[in-house]
Amino acid sequence: MPVTAVFGMQWGDEGKGRVVDLLASASDIVVRFQGGANAGHTVIVGDEKYVLHLLPSGVVQDGTLNVVGNGVVVDPWTLVREIDGLQARGIDLTGRLLLSDRAHVVLPHHKRMDEALEALRGDRPLGTTSRGIGPTYADKVRRAGMRVADILHPSDVAASLEANIVAWNAILDRAGMPAIDPAEAVDQVGEVAERLRPYVADTADVLIEAWQSGRNILLEGAQGFALDVDHGSYPYVTSSNTIPAGVFAGTGMPPKSLDRVVGIVKAYSTRVGAGPFPTRDTGPAGQHLGKLGNEFGATTGRRRDCGWFDGVVARRAARTSGVDGVALTKLDVLSGLDEIQVCVAYELDGERISAPPAYAPDWERCTPVYEVHPGWSEDISGVRRFEDLPVAAQRYVRSLEALMDAPVEMISVGPQRDRFIAMGGRLVGVS
Ligand code: IMP
């Protein structure tokens, strides 16, 4: 399928980097369309581990073109650091990376502002990644942001940056934080813009042309369904549309260009930051998942809360996004649990509900209705065929398919590139 979108079906951290890496082997172009350096996509190749925050995960596949689309908010210093870091490890992105001239830029004061806004929320912070994501998208929507094209015009930078910073300084003042000096910010931006200039392009035009000529394009979502600014657990969300609907605004490609949607779902749930998480388990099972799943944020290092698979969230994610197939990750982490619970519905005020409530405090009060499955003790990391999984694991996978009403097309059983089970060879590049 020429144009495929990949997105997370939970609260992010589903293992997207690893699946995108696999799919990228059959792609000509890999594109990020939303989010920013709040993401942390991990790709492991042999003994090498790459954690990518802004660069599409296709960079570690020889021969792919990688595009940072207009919907991404770009921290230029992080991007330059990633480009240099890969260069030092023998991966040269010259001619293999394009940055949209329309992408908005995350500036140092946006990060300070992220912290100030969190402080002003008092005892109800969102638990953001402090990467300046919310303030940068806020500036974009209030038409006060700076885009890549703007920072390439140094003579105009000073005036717009000053107006922007003065507005935000008032909030810093309220949070008791020191003001930002616009002059200092202008110098910093000028330097980094020159480093990015060689990569800047009208990426919408490039992508439309690539689609029209039948190239294989992979659209790499960041975060996940439940963090979507419209459909997630608002306000405990990120500031972009993480679902495939975000692809079109975030790249400039037309809706009819999308052929296939692949959802990525972890075999259990995790969440970092604040907000509803009904299936959270703080007991031994949750500890097992956290330890064996190495559930620490790739961006912030924060420990992720762990819990059981939330079928209410996954089903809604599949329905909202029209998922064609699912990649199920980290099934191996469940090995060794006597019993595995799956949330099939919520209970709220004595009523059984099958969709997440709109009001976050209601979502927080929901209690999960669990189905209990027998566990398995075998190490499954060496399994490469579905039929060779323990019967209990096979049944578990089938029950998730029924809950999501979508076929599982690939199961990952370890972080390394070759540790996966292809189901019927349907996933592009995984046949
Ligand atoms: P922000 O995107 O930094 O504004 O953070 C908003 C919420 O999204 C917080 O709960 C973060 O922990 C969460 N979040 C943002 N990016 C990711 C991610 O890549 N994985 C998991 N959670 C994320």
Residues whose N, C-alpha, C, O or C-beta is under 5 A from the ligand:
A	BS01	IMP	W11 G12 D13 N38 A39 G40 L126 G127 T128 T129 S130 R131 I133 G134 Q223 L227 V237 T238 S239 V272 G273 A274
